[in-house]
């Protein structure tokens, strides 16, 4: 059975990607200060961050499909697609985080590395992979 392609979902993903870029450009914590004097910056930032990641998660769930009969194979498939890259990149990132820890505002203690399995990845930018895995499993169960 051939999978159906949804062009409107591609359009929504493209819009969500542009919103992520715009949100990061408007972020107070970025060094670029893009939009610093933009009058509606706070409201636009709040609006974008109120739904853009939820939109990605909803689109992922919409595209997931499948029956709930084979839950174990679903969890295994999701773990391979989401948790393997999450863990692999986190472990690759760890030596750099430890080596440059003295120069950072927040130091890295290698004794807490086991917390990577609880969603505390040394590369904090990967939080969405862990959260997407948890939400997918909870919804499927």
HELIX and SHEET records of a PDB file:
HELIX    1   1 UNK A    7  UNK A   26  1                                  20    
HELIX    2   2 UNK A   41  UNK A   49  1                                   9    
HELIX    3   3 UNK A   52  UNK A   64  1                                  13    
HELIX    4   4 UNK A   71  UNK A   78  1                                   8    
HELIX    5   5 UNK A   79  UNK A   83  3                                   5    
HELIX    6   6 UNK A   84  UNK A   99  1                                  16    
HELIX    7   7 UNK A  101  UNK A  103  5                                   3    
HELIX    8   8 UNK A  110  UNK A  118  5                                   9    
HELIX    9   9 UNK A  124  UNK A  126  5                                   3    
HELIX   10  10 UNK A  127  UNK A  140  1                                  14    
END                                                                             
